[in-house]
Amino acid sequence: MTLFDQLSEPLPSNPLPLLAAWLEEARDKRVQPNPDAMVLATVGETGRPSARVVLCKQLSVEAGYAVFFTNYLSRKGRELATHPHAAAVFHWDSLCRQVRLEGVVVRSPSQESDRYFTSRALESRIGAWASRQSESLASRSTLEERVHAIAARYGIAAGDTEGDVPRPPHWGGYRLWIEAIELWVEGTNRVHDRAVWKRTLTTLDEFSFTPGAWEAARLYP
């Protein structure tokens, strides 16, 4: 790989098709067990950041947002309720690429969350009800008891792979609407290729924004 294979001169006017291509390549080549994994950073009431890995389940190239799912009552959910902005990082080491995202976070429409939840494995749907994510847990057996209780509530027997388990009201998706994106390609002797794109977002409704035009700039590595 040479320095400028991915970041052309001039830079693309829209970076999102390139991000989508990178993500698709990471999936196709199976460069890691979870090529959709991204580190998500949020900020709490004290102003201190926290970070964890989530899975990017959708990238809307046309609109410009990434979707992830979680418990709304978890630490990240509580922090996003207070400060609805986040940063995220994809790192595909074997492809010599990194992507940084920054933007506004809103909840996904309920239909979007419902659709994804029904696609999950039965055990994962039960687990979403059983887990009080980020809260203290007295013992592993307590969690196992909650799992068994939820399964019984919805008539799920041991070994079942199908069952009607609805989405919990405290669980669903978020859309990270991208205001800034940085693409990075590893270069020889640490002379990396690096560029950033920024745009403004104007609120359209509770789920969406009207984006402005991208402004691009190369950065020193």
C-alpha positions in Angstrom: 0.0 0.0 0.0 1.3 3.4 -0.9 0.6 6.7 0.8 -2.1 8.0 -1.5 -3.9 4.8 -2.6 -7.0 5.7 -0.6 -6.8 9.5 -0.1 -6.7 11.0 -3.6 -5.6 14.4 -4.7 -7.8 16.4 -4.6 -9.6 14.9 -1.6 -13.1 13.4 -2.3 -15.8 16.0 -1.8 -17.8 13.4 0.3 -15.8 11.0 2.5 -18.7 8.7 3.4 -18.5 6.5 0.2 -14.9 5.9 1.0 -15.7 5.0 4.6 -18.3 2.6 3.4 -15.8 1.0 1.0 -13.3 0.6 3.8 -15.9 -0.9 6.1 -17.0 -3.3 3.4 -13.4 -4.4 2.6 -12.8 -5.0 6.3 -15.9 -7.3 6.4 -15.1 -9.1 3.2 -11.5 -9.8 4.2 -12.5 -10.7 7.8 -9.5 -8.7 9.1 -10.7 -9.2 12.6 -13.6 -11.1 14.4 -15.7 -7.9 14.5 -14.8 -5.6 11.7 -17.8 -3.4 12.6 -16.3 -2.8 16.1 -15.8 0.9 17.0 -14.7 2.5 20.2 -17.4 4.9 21.4 -16.5 7.8 23.7 -19.0 9.8 25.7 -18.9 12.4 28.4 -20.6 12.2 31.8 -22.0 15.0 34.0 -18.6 15.5 35.6 -17.0 16.2 32.2 -14.9 13.0 32.4 -14.9 10.8 29.3 -15.6 7.1 29.1 -15.1 4.7 26.2 -16.1 1.2 25.2 -16.4 -0.9 22.1 -19.8 -1.1 20.3 -20.7 -2.6 16.9 -21.7 -0.3 14.0 -24.8 -2.0 12.6 -25.5 0.4 9.9 -23.8 3.2 8.0 -26.1 5.6 6.1 -23.9 7.0 3.4 -26.6 9.3 2.0 -27.6 10.9 5.3 -24.3 10.5 7.1 -24.8 8.6 10.3 -23.7 5.4 12.0 -26.1 3.2 14.0 -25.3 1.2 17.1 -27.6 -0.5 19.7 -27.5 -0.7 23.4 -29.4 -0.4 26.7 -30.6 3.2 27.1 -30.2 2.9 30.9 -26.5 1.9 30.6 -23.7 4.3 31.5 -23.3 5.4 27.9 -27.1 5.8 27.6 -27.2 8.0 30.6 -24.3 10.1 29.4 -25.8 10.5 26.0 -29.0 11.7 27.6 -27.0 14.4 29.4 -24.5 15.2 26.6 -25.8 14.0 23.2 -22.4 14.1 21.5 -19.9 11.3 21.0 -16.7 10.3 19.2 -16.0 6.9 17.6 -13.0 5.2 16.2 -12.6 2.3 13.8 -9.1 0.7 13.6 -8.3 -1.9 11.1 -4.7 -2.6 11.9 -4.1 -5.2 9.2 -5.5 -2.8 6.5 -3.4 0.1 7.9 -6.4 2.3 8.3 -8.2 4.3 11.0 -11.4 6.3 11.0 -12.4 8.9 13.6 -16.0 10.2 13.8 -17.5 13.0 15.9 -21.1 14.1 16.0 -24.5 14.4 17.5 -26.3 11.4 18.8 -30.1 10.8 18.8 -32.2 7.7 19.4 -33.2 5.7 16.4 -36.9 5.5 15.4 -38.7 2.8 17.3 -39.4 0.9 14.1 -35.7 0.7 13.3 -34.9 -0.6 16.8 -37.8 -3.1 16.6 -36.6 -4.4 13.2 -33.0 -5.0 14.4 -34.1 -6.5 17.8 -36.2 -9.2 16.0 -33.2 -10.2 13.9 -31.1 -11.0 17.0 -30.7 -14.5 18.4 -33.3 -15.5 20.9 -30.7 -15.7 23.7 -29.7 -12.1 23.0 -33.2 -10.9 23.1 -33.7 -12.5 26.5 -30.4 -11.1 27.7 -31.5 -7.6 26.8 -34.4 -7.9 29.3 -32.3 -9.7 32.0 -29.4 -7.3 32.0 -29.5 -4.1 34.0 -26.5 -2.9 32.1 -23.8 -1.0 34.0 -25.5 -1.6 37.4 -23.9 -3.5 40.3 -24.5 -7.3 40.2 -24.3 -9.3 43.4 -23.3 -12.5 41.7 -23.3 -14.3 38.4 -26.1 -16.6 39.7 -28.3 -13.5 40.1 -28.0 -12.7 36.4 -28.6 -16.4 35.5 -31.7 -16.4 37.6 -33.0 -13.3 35.8 -32.3 -14.9 32.4 -34.3 -18.0 33.5 -37.2 -15.8 34.8 -37.4 -13.8 31.6 -37.4 -17.0 29.5 -40.2 -18.4 31.6 -42.2 -15.1 31.3 -42.2 -15.5 27.5 -42.7 -19.3 27.5 -39.2 -20.1 26.3 -37.9 -23.6 27.2 -34.3 -24.8 27.3 -33.1 -25.5 23.8 -35.6 -23.3 22.1 -34.2 -21.2 19.2 -37.5 -19.4 18.3 -39.9 -17.4 20.5 -41.8 -14.1 20.8 -39.7 -11.8 22.9 -40.5 -8.1 22.3 -38.0 -5.3 22.5 -37.6 -3.9 26.0 -38.5 -0.2 26.1 -35.1 0.5 27.6 -33.2 -1.0 24.7 -32.7 0.3 21.2 -30.6 2.1 18.6 -28.7 5.4 18.4 -27.7 7.4 15.3 -24.4 9.1 15.5 -24.8 11.9 13.0 -21.4 12.7 11.7 -20.2 16.3 11.9 -16.5 15.5 11.5 -14.7 12.5 10.0 -11.0 11.8 9.8 -9.5 9.2 7.5 -6.0 7.9 8.2 -3.8 5.6 6.1 -0.5 4.3 7.5 2.5 5.5 5.6 6.2 4.5 5.3 8.4 5.8 8.0 5.3 7.1 9.8 4.7 9.6 7.1 1.0 8.8 7.2 -1.8 10.1 5.0 -4.4 12.0 7.0 -7.4 14.2 6.2 -10.5 15.6 7.9 -13.9 16.6 6.6 -16.3 18.8 8.6 -19.9 19.9 8.0 -22.7 21.6 9.9 -26.0 19.9 10.9 -29.4 21.6 11.1 -32.1 19.9 13.1 -34.9 18.5 10.9 -36.8 16.4 13.4 -36.1 14.3 16.5 -34.3 11.7 14.5 -32.7 13.6 11.6 -30.7 16.6 10.5 -30.2 18.5 7.3 -26.5 18.4 6.6 -24.4 21.2 5.1 -21.6 20.7 2.5 -18.4 19.0 3.6 -15.2 21.0 3.9 -12.0 18.9 3.6 -8.5 19.5 4.7 -5.3 17.4 4.8 -3.5 17.2 8.1 0.1 16.6 9.0 0.5 13.1 10.4 
